[in-house]
Amino acid sequence: LFSVPVFASEAQGEENSSIEENGEIQPRYKYIAIMSVGLDIDAGGHITFSGSACADYRNVRLKLYLQRSKNDVFWDDIQGGIKTVYDNGIIAYERNVSADDYFYRAKLIVEVLDDNKNVIETQTIYSDSKRY
């Protein structure tokens, strides 16, 4: 599986950080340490997609979706799953698709949950899109 890690401890630009009133750049995430998502399509149309996360908190919910698009702009979820893990974990699925000239990508939503199962932090990342 191929994935692109995202490190929350690195403050790189507005999307991954915030600027405090004193001008200091602060990481956006309080609990999420690392997130990654990946997708691979072989020549026969077999898609493997996965996501992983590591957080400095007890409960993490991972929501992984396979998305499809005709134009690489508007996306539809076509398969997905949800898994709650302790501290960190991996979620992965496979699917066969036919050569219909679509773009595919994986979407991972990482949610950090408190002891009452309330979401206290969330982030969504996407894999690169691939055409098949």
PyMOL commands that place a pseudoatom at each C-alpha (Angstrom):
pseudoatom trace, name=CA, resn=LEU, resi=1, chain=A, elem=C, hetatm=0, pos=[0.000, 0.000, 0.000]
pseudoatom trace, name=CA, resn=PHE, resi=2, chain=A, elem=C, hetatm=0, pos=[1.140, 3.506, -0.742]
pseudoatom trace, name=CA, resn=SER, resi=3, chain=A, elem=C, hetatm=0, pos=[0.401, 6.351, 1.616]
pseudoatom trace, name=CA, resn=VAL, resi=4, chain=A, elem=C, hetatm=0, pos=[1.312, 9.924, 2.266]
pseudoatom trace, name=CA, resn=PRO, resi=5, chain=A, elem=C, hetatm=0, pos=[1.994, 10.701, 5.937]
pseudoatom trace, name=CA, resn=VAL, resi=6, chain=A, elem=C, hetatm=0, pos=[0.839, 13.981, 7.420]
pseudoatom trace, name=CA, resn=PHE, resi=7, chain=A, elem=C, hetatm=0, pos=[2.629, 15.077, 10.565]
pseudoatom trace, name=CA, resn=ALA, resi=8, chain=A, elem=C, hetatm=0, pos=[0.570, 17.311, 12.819]
pseudoatom trace, name=CA, resn=SER, resi=9, chain=A, elem=C, hetatm=0, pos=[3.631, 18.408, 14.776]
pseudoatom trace, name=CA, resn=GLU, resi=10, chain=A, elem=C, hetatm=0, pos=[4.932, 20.325, 11.766]
pseudoatom trace, name=CA, resn=ALA, resi=11, chain=A, elem=C, hetatm=0, pos=[3.369, 23.729, 11.232]
pseudoatom trace, name=CA, resn=GLN, resi=12, chain=A, elem=C, hetatm=0, pos=[3.479, 24.296, 7.486]
pseudoatom trace, name=CA, resn=GLY, resi=13, chain=A, elem=C, hetatm=0, pos=[1.191, 27.007, 6.167]
pseudoatom trace, name=CA, resn=GLU, resi=14, chain=A, elem=C, hetatm=0, pos=[-2.312, 28.007, 7.146]
pseudoatom trace, name=CA, resn=GLU, resi=15, chain=A, elem=C, hetatm=0, pos=[-3.963, 24.652, 6.478]
pseudoatom trace, name=CA, resn=ASN, resi=16, chain=A, elem=C, hetatm=0, pos=[-1.921, 22.741, 9.060]
pseudoatom trace, name=CA, resn=SER, resi=17, chain=A, elem=C, hetatm=0, pos=[-1.432, 25.511, 11.604]
pseudoatom trace, name=CA, resn=SER, resi=18, chain=A, elem=C, hetatm=0, pos=[-2.899, 28.628, 13.090]
pseudoatom trace, name=CA, resn=ILE, resi=19, chain=A, elem=C, hetatm=0, pos=[-1.324, 31.981, 13.891]
pseudoatom trace, name=CA, resn=GLU, resi=20, chain=A, elem=C, hetatm=0, pos=[-1.818, 33.097, 17.475]
pseudoatom trace, name=CA, resn=GLU, resi=21, chain=A, elem=C, hetatm=0, pos=[-2.366, 36.744, 18.458]
pseudoatom trace, name=CA, resn=ASN, resi=22, chain=A, elem=C, hetatm=0, pos=[1.305, 37.059, 19.413]
pseudoatom trace, name=CA, resn=GLY, resi=23, chain=A, elem=C, hetatm=0, pos=[2.309, 36.028, 15.871]
pseudoatom trace, name=CA, resn=GLU, resi=24, chain=A, elem=C, hetatm=0, pos=[3.520, 32.530, 16.782]
pseudoatom trace, name=CA, resn=ILE, resi=25, chain=A, elem=C, hetatm=0, pos=[2.564, 29.653, 14.511]
pseudoatom trace, name=CA, resn=GLN, resi=26, chain=A, elem=C, hetatm=0, pos=[0.923, 26.823, 16.435]
pseudoatom trace, name=CA, resn=PRO, resi=27, chain=A, elem=C, hetatm=0, pos=[0.107, 23.296, 15.203]
pseudoatom trace, name=CA, resn=ARG, resi=28, chain=A, elem=C, hetatm=0, pos=[-3.576, 22.902, 14.392]
pseudoatom trace, name=CA, resn=TYR, resi=29, chain=A, elem=C, hetatm=0, pos=[-3.963, 19.505, 16.042]
pseudoatom trace, name=CA, resn=LYS, resi=30, chain=A, elem=C, hetatm=0, pos=[-3.876, 18.985, 19.770]
pseudoatom trace, name=CA, resn=TYR, resi=31, chain=A, elem=C, hetatm=0, pos=[-4.172, 15.188, 19.791]
pseudoatom trace, name=CA, resn=ILE, resi=32, chain=A, elem=C, hetatm=0, pos=[-3.658, 13.881, 16.227]
pseudoatom trace, name=CA, resn=ALA, resi=33, chain=A, elem=C, hetatm=0, pos=[0.022, 13.132, 15.709]
pseudoatom trace, name=CA, resn=ILE, resi=34, chain=A, elem=C, hetatm=0, pos=[0.190, 11.350, 12.333]
pseudoatom trace, name=CA, resn=MET, resi=35, chain=A, elem=C, hetatm=0, pos=[-2.349, 10.580, 9.587]
pseudoatom trace, name=CA, resn=SER, resi=36, chain=A, elem=C, hetatm=0, pos=[-1.861, 8.796, 6.298]
pseudoatom trace, name=CA, resn=VAL, resi=37, chain=A, elem=C, hetatm=0, pos=[-4.084, 7.565, 3.496]
pseudoatom trace, name=CA, resn=GLY, resi=38, chain=A, elem=C, hetatm=0, pos=[-3.273, 5.655, 0.333]
pseudoatom trace, name=CA, resn=LEU, resi=39, chain=A, elem=C, hetatm=0, pos=[-4.808, 4.041, -2.715]
pseudoatom trace, name=CA, resn=ASP, resi=40, chain=A, elem=C, hetatm=0, pos=[-3.417, 1.671, -5.316]
pseudoatom trace, name=CA, resn=ILE, resi=41, chain=A, elem=C, hetatm=0, pos=[-5.074, 0.352, -8.491]
pseudoatom trace, name=CA, resn=ASP, resi=42, chain=A, elem=C, hetatm=0, pos=[-3.479, -2.528, -10.364]
pseudoatom trace, name=CA, resn=ALA, resi=43, chain=A, elem=C, hetatm=0, pos=[-3.824, -3.126, -14.119]
pseudoatom trace, name=CA, resn=GLY, resi=44, chain=A, elem=C, hetatm=0, pos=[-6.787, -5.464, -13.555]
pseudoatom trace, name=CA, resn=GLY, resi=45, chain=A, elem=C, hetatm=0, pos=[-8.849, -2.886, -11.650]
pseudoatom trace, name=CA, resn=HIS, resi=46, chain=A, elem=C, hetatm=0, pos=[-8.192, -4.218, -8.142]
pseudoatom trace, name=CA, resn=ILE, resi=47, chain=A, elem=C, hetatm=0, pos=[-8.160, -1.270, -5.728]
pseudoatom trace, name=CA, resn=THR, resi=48, chain=A, elem=C, hetatm=0, pos=[-6.538, -1.430, -2.316]
pseudoatom trace, name=CA, resn=PHE, resi=49, chain=A, elem=C, hetatm=0, pos=[-7.091, 1.595, -0.086]
pseudoatom trace, name=CA, resn=SER, resi=50, chain=A, elem=C, hetatm=0, pos=[-6.108, 2.226, 3.498]
pseudoatom trace, name=CA, resn=GLY, resi=51, chain=A, elem=C, hetatm=0, pos=[-5.738, 4.854, 6.169]
pseudoatom trace, name=CA, resn=SER, resi=52, chain=A, elem=C, hetatm=0, pos=[-3.934, 5.073, 9.462]
pseudoatom trace, name=CA, resn=ALA, resi=53, chain=A, elem=C, hetatm=0, pos=[-3.640, 7.479, 12.348]
pseudoatom trace, name=CA, resn=CYS, resi=54, chain=A, elem=C, hetatm=0, pos=[-1.769, 7.906, 15.569]
pseudoatom trace, name=CA, resn=ALA, resi=55, chain=A, elem=C, hetatm=0, pos=[-3.091, 10.188, 18.287]
pseudoatom trace, name=CA, resn=ASP, resi=56, chain=A, elem=C, hetatm=0, pos=[-2.112, 11.176, 21.797]
pseudoatom trace, name=CA, resn=TYR, resi=57, chain=A, elem=C, hetatm=0, pos=[-5.485, 10.179, 23.157]
pseudoatom trace, name=CA, resn=ARG, resi=58, chain=A, elem=C, hetatm=0, pos=[-7.299, 7.008, 24.135]
pseudoatom trace, name=CA, resn=ASN, resi=59, chain=A, elem=C, hetatm=0, pos=[-9.979, 6.589, 21.456]
pseudoatom trace, name=CA, resn=VAL, resi=60, chain=A, elem=C, hetatm=0, pos=[-9.654, 7.338, 17.760]
pseudoatom trace, name=CA, resn=ARG, resi=61, chain=A, elem=C, hetatm=0, pos=[-12.350, 6.672, 15.174]
pseudoatom trace, name=CA, resn=LEU, resi=62, chain=A, elem=C, hetatm=0, pos=[-11.175, 6.112, 11.598]
pseudoatom trace, name=CA, resn=LYS, resi=63, chain=A, elem=C, hetatm=0, pos=[-13.638, 6.528, 8.723]
pseudoatom trace, name=CA, resn=LEU, resi=64, chain=A, elem=C, hetatm=0, pos=[-12.261, 5.373, 5.369]
pseudoatom trace, name=CA, resn=TYR, resi=65, chain=A, elem=C, hetatm=0, pos=[-14.081, 5.869, 2.068]
pseudoatom trace, name=CA, resn=LEU, resi=66, chain=A, elem=C, hetatm=0, pos=[-13.360, 5.018, -1.547]
pseudoatom trace, name=CA, resn=GLN, resi=67, chain=A, elem=C, hetatm=0, pos=[-14.497, 7.870, -3.761]
pseudoatom trace, name=CA, resn=ARG, resi=68, chain=A, elem=C, hetatm=0, pos=[-15.133, 8.027, -7.511]
pseudoatom trace, name=CA, resn=SER, resi=69, chain=A, elem=C, hetatm=0, pos=[-15.324, 10.988, -9.903]
pseudoatom trace, name=CA, resn=LYS, resi=70, chain=A, elem=C, hetatm=0, pos=[-15.857, 11.438, -13.643]
pseudoatom trace, name=CA, resn=ASN, resi=71, chain=A, elem=C, hetatm=0, pos=[-14.037, 14.800, -13.726]
pseudoatom trace, name=CA, resn=ASP, resi=72, chain=A, elem=C, hetatm=0, pos=[-11.582, 14.733, -10.759]
pseudoatom trace, name=CA, resn=VAL, resi=73, chain=A, elem=C, hetatm=0, pos=[-13.589, 17.587, -9.169]
pseudoatom trace, name=CA, resn=PHE, resi=74, chain=A, elem=C, hetatm=0, pos=[-16.909, 16.252, -7.802]
pseudoatom trace, name=CA, resn=TRP, resi=75, chain=A, elem=C, hetatm=0, pos=[-16.599, 13.067, -5.748]
pseudoatom trace, name=CA, resn=ASP, resi=76, chain=A, elem=C, hetatm=0, pos=[-19.023, 10.348, -4.611]
pseudoatom trace, name=CA, resn=ASP, resi=77, chain=A, elem=C, hetatm=0, pos=[-18.411, 7.850, -1.804]
pseudoatom trace, name=CA, resn=ILE, resi=78, chain=A, elem=C, hetatm=0, pos=[-18.807, 4.335, -3.235]
pseudoatom trace, name=CA, resn=GLN, resi=79, chain=A, elem=C, hetatm=0, pos=[-17.483, 2.202, -0.367]
pseudoatom trace, name=CA, resn=GLY, resi=80, chain=A, elem=C, hetatm=0, pos=[-16.574, 2.884, 3.222]
pseudoatom trace, name=CA, resn=GLY, resi=81, chain=A, elem=C, hetatm=0, pos=[-16.103, 1.665, 6.739]
pseudoatom trace, name=CA, resn=ILE, resi=82, chain=A, elem=C, hetatm=0, pos=[-15.646, 2.888, 10.289]
pseudoatom trace, name=CA, resn=LYS, resi=83, chain=A, elem=C, hetatm=0, pos=[-13.307, 1.529, 12.943]
pseudoatom trace, name=CA, resn=THR, resi=84, chain=A, elem=C, hetatm=0, pos=[-12.661, 2.745, 16.492]
pseudoatom trace, name=CA, resn=VAL, resi=85, chain=A, elem=C, hetatm=0, pos=[-9.138, 2.030, 17.713]
pseudoatom trace, name=CA, resn=TYR, resi=86, chain=A, elem=C, hetatm=0, pos=[-7.091, 2.570, 20.856]
pseudoatom trace, name=CA, resn=ASP, resi=87, chain=A, elem=C, hetatm=0, pos=[-4.424, 5.321, 20.435]
pseudoatom trace, name=CA, resn=ASN, resi=88, chain=A, elem=C, hetatm=0, pos=[-3.647, 4.436, 16.802]
pseudoatom trace, name=CA, resn=GLY, resi=89, chain=A, elem=C, hetatm=0, pos=[-4.584, 2.004, 14.123]
pseudoatom trace, name=CA, resn=ILE, resi=90, chain=A, elem=C, hetatm=0, pos=[-5.027, 1.053, 10.511]
pseudoatom trace, name=CA, resn=ILE, resi=91, chain=A, elem=C, hetatm=0, pos=[-8.122, 0.516, 8.409]
pseudoatom trace, name=CA, resn=ALA, resi=92, chain=A, elem=C, hetatm=0, pos=[-7.988, -1.053, 4.950]
pseudoatom trace, name=CA, resn=TYR, resi=93, chain=A, elem=C, hetatm=0, pos=[-10.343, -2.329, 2.247]
pseudoatom trace, name=CA, resn=GLU, resi=94, chain=A, elem=C, hetatm=0, pos=[-10.185, -3.779, -1.238]
pseudoatom trace, name=CA, resn=ARG, resi=95, chain=A, elem=C, hetatm=0, pos=[-12.518, -3.571, -4.228]
pseudoatom trace, name=CA, resn=ASN, resi=96, chain=A, elem=C, hetatm=0, pos=[-12.565, -4.542, -7.885]
pseudoatom trace, name=CA, resn=VAL, resi=97, chain=A, elem=C, hetatm=0, pos=[-13.710, -1.945, -10.414]
pseudoatom trace, name=CA, resn=SER, resi=98, chain=A, elem=C, hetatm=0, pos=[-14.284, -2.068, -14.150]
pseudoatom trace, name=CA, resn=ALA, resi=99, chain=A, elem=C, hetatm=0, pos=[-12.475, 0.196, -16.598]
pseudoatom trace, name=CA, resn=ASP, resi=100, chain=A, elem=C, hetatm=0, pos=[-15.126, 2.910, -16.866]
pseudoatom trace, name=CA, resn=ASP, resi=101, chain=A, elem=C, hetatm=0, pos=[-12.739, 5.872, -17.131]
pseudoatom trace, name=CA, resn=TYR, resi=102, chain=A, elem=C, hetatm=0, pos=[-13.238, 7.177, -13.591]
pseudoatom trace, name=CA, resn=PHE, resi=103, chain=A, elem=C, hetatm=0, pos=[-10.904, 8.834, -11.125]
pseudoatom trace, name=CA, resn=TYR, resi=104, chain=A, elem=C, hetatm=0, pos=[-10.583, 7.152, -7.722]
pseudoatom trace, name=CA, resn=ARG, resi=105, chain=A, elem=C, hetatm=0, pos=[-9.231, 8.370, -4.399]
pseudoatom trace, name=CA, resn=ALA, resi=106, chain=A, elem=C, hetatm=0, pos=[-9.397, 7.412, -0.725]
pseudoatom trace, name=CA, resn=LYS, resi=107, chain=A, elem=C, hetatm=0, pos=[-10.757, 9.733, 1.966]
pseudoatom trace, name=CA, resn=LEU, resi=108, chain=A, elem=C, hetatm=0, pos=[-9.808, 9.285, 5.625]
pseudoatom trace, name=CA, resn=ILE, resi=109, chain=A, elem=C, hetatm=0, pos=[-11.609, 11.055, 8.452]
pseudoatom trace, name=CA, resn=VAL, resi=110, chain=A, elem=C, hetatm=0, pos=[-9.813, 10.880, 11.800]
pseudoatom trace, name=CA, resn=GLU, resi=111, chain=A, elem=C, hetatm=0, pos=[-11.881, 11.660, 14.893]
pseudoatom trace, name=CA, resn=VAL, resi=112, chain=A, elem=C, hetatm=0, pos=[-10.466, 11.789, 18.417]
pseudoatom trace, name=CA, resn=LEU, resi=113, chain=A, elem=C, hetatm=0, pos=[-13.099, 10.845, 20.996]
pseudoatom trace, name=CA, resn=ASP, resi=114, chain=A, elem=C, hetatm=0, pos=[-13.297, 11.715, 24.688]
pseudoatom trace, name=CA, resn=ASP, resi=115, chain=A, elem=C, hetatm=0, pos=[-14.373, 9.175, 27.334]
pseudoatom trace, name=CA, resn=ASN, resi=116, chain=A, elem=C, hetatm=0, pos=[-18.036, 9.933, 26.570]
pseudoatom trace, name=CA, resn=LYS, resi=117, chain=A, elem=C, hetatm=0, pos=[-17.463, 9.186, 22.844]
pseudoatom trace, name=CA, resn=ASN, resi=118, chain=A, elem=C, hetatm=0, pos=[-17.813, 12.873, 21.888]
pseudoatom trace, name=CA, resn=VAL, resi=119, chain=A, elem=C, hetatm=0, pos=[-15.598, 14.109, 19.046]
pseudoatom trace, name=CA, resn=ILE, resi=120, chain=A, elem=C, hetatm=0, pos=[-12.987, 16.513, 20.423]
pseudoatom trace, name=CA, resn=GLU, resi=121, chain=A, elem=C, hetatm=0, pos=[-10.800, 16.757, 17.302]
pseudoatom trace, name=CA, resn=THR, resi=122, chain=A, elem=C, hetatm=0, pos=[-11.299, 15.801, 13.670]
pseudoatom trace, name=CA, resn=GLN, resi=123, chain=A, elem=C, hetatm=0, pos=[-9.430, 16.016, 10.386]
pseudoatom trace, name=CA, resn=THR, resi=124, chain=A, elem=C, hetatm=0, pos=[-10.011, 14.734, 6.845]
pseudoatom trace, name=CA, resn=ILE, resi=125, chain=A, elem=C, hetatm=0, pos=[-7.274, 13.868, 4.358]
pseudoatom trace, name=CA, resn=TYR, resi=126, chain=A, elem=C, hetatm=0, pos=[-7.342, 12.468, 0.811]
pseudoatom trace, name=CA, resn=SER, resi=127, chain=A, elem=C, hetatm=0, pos=[-5.034, 10.269, -1.231]
pseudoatom trace, name=CA, resn=ASP, resi=128, chain=A, elem=C, hetatm=0, pos=[-3.889, 11.322, -4.675]
pseudoatom trace, name=CA, resn=SER, resi=129, chain=A, elem=C, hetatm=0, pos=[-6.472, 10.527, -7.339]
pseudoatom trace, name=CA, resn=LYS, resi=130, chain=A, elem=C, hetatm=0, pos=[-5.833, 7.776, -9.892]
pseudoatom trace, name=CA, resn=ARG, resi=131, chain=A, elem=C, hetatm=0, pos=[-7.627, 7.164, -13.166]
pseudoatom trace, name=CA, resn=TYR, resi=132, chain=A, elem=C, hetatm=0, pos=[-8.860, 3.765, -14.283]
for i in range(1, 132): cmd.bond("trace and resi %d" % i, "trace and resi %d" % (i + 1))
show_as sticks, trace
zoom trace
